[in-house]
Amino acid sequence: MENLEGINGTLIWYYYICPREVWLIGHSIESDQENDFLVLGRHIHDIYYKRQKKEFIIDNTIKIDILPDKKVIGEIKRSSKFLKSARMQVAFYLFYLKQKGINMEGELLFPEERKREKVILNKEIENELEKAVENIRKILQKDKPPSPTKILYCKNCAYKEMCWS
């Protein structure tokens, strides 16, 4: 069994976007919580699927939405722009629960786009997650964050001022 202590879905999400952000989040350095895109994401999460979802925190590590009518882990995202990150975040939740003897299915929900996508955990994805967890641990062990690298995500990032001022 892979030791997942200290790893959560947020770190997995950002691992596929920006290693610097992984380090910052992993060291409890808070981003600009008034960032328009963070506020919008929280708003979308709060208004859609309100009657269907139930939020659960497991082991003080992962926070998942369960869609009770489907017995499925649901993850609500503002857009499908970072689809790989979103898929791997849900896959991580499935992987985490599988290690506890709970097998579920996952579903990504993009209400603004009126899209949804199933997420199925398979051996290939499990192997990729194990490598991601190992790499996240290496990033977090560093004394300083990785140097900023300009990527498409930077222009809307809540850490933008920290990296580029």
C-alpha positions, 0 to 999 in steps of 0.5 A: 500500500502506497503511503499517501500521508500528507498528500491530498487532491489539491496537491495532485491537481496542482502537480499537473499544472505547476510544481511551484504551486505544489510547493507553496500549497504544501508549505501552507503559503496561502494564495490571494483568496480574493482572486477572481478565479478562486472566488468564481470557483467557490461560487460555482461549487456552492450553487450547482448540484446543491441538492445532490451533493454531500461533502465528506472529509476523510482522514482530514486529508481529502474532501470529496463530494458524493453524489448520493443518487449515483453513489459516485465521487463527484468533483465540480470544476469551473471549466474543463480547461485543465482536464488532465489535472481534474481527472487525476484529482478524482482518480487520486480520491478513488485510489485513496478510497480503494486503499481503504477497501472502498471501491467507487466510481468518479465523475467530473462535473463542468456545470458551466459547460454542461458537461460531465465525464466519468473517471475510472481507476485502472492500473495505468492510472494507479501507476501514474498516481504513485509516480506523482505522489513520489514527485510531489514528496520530492518537491515538498522536501526542497528548502525553496520552491521551484523557480517560477516558469511562465505557463498559460495558467499564470495569468489567472493564478492566485499566486501570480503576484508572488511569482512575478512581482 
